[in-house]
């Protein structure tokens, strides 16, 4: 079974200042990609898009429902198509889903089309943030903490492979994360590669 999701071919991207290189946030569920991304976009005067929210808006249902109807493979196909569209937009701050890096095609798009920021946190911190979230289909398991540990072990090398900038978020307030991130982005834009904090 597949779902029909609306597309909006008439929508044109907003005019961005100077066609700036987009910024893509990658990392595990619960690391803060949406919260940090929204604040980063505001600080830079850019448009912010959460990829999972964009998929939900098109399909009219939650990600968990897409998983229920089409399975993870069906969701991943939708994710790749939506990522392809949004990674072409200049000046965007885009928060990807935690599993977006699983596809080699997705990693290529992220790597070639923008500056990739890997937001990193440990298993305990991630579990603390998402333990009560019922909208995480991959955590519908008897031991969600172990599932997070397994997913992190699988995905961390992929996040690192595409990252231009890596930043540990820990339990810091968003304002503090931004204060650390902005100079790293400036350094990366100035030609220094793969900065870490």
Secondary structure by P-SEA (a helix, b strand, c coil): cbbbbbbcccccccccccccbbbbbbbcccccaaaaaaaaaaaacbbbbcaaaaaaaaacccaaaaaaaccaaaaaaaaaaaaaaaaacccccccccccccccaaaaaaaaccbbbbbbbbcaaaaaaaccccccccccccccaaaaaaaaaaacaaaaaaaccbbbbbccccaaaaaaacaaaaaaaaaccccccc
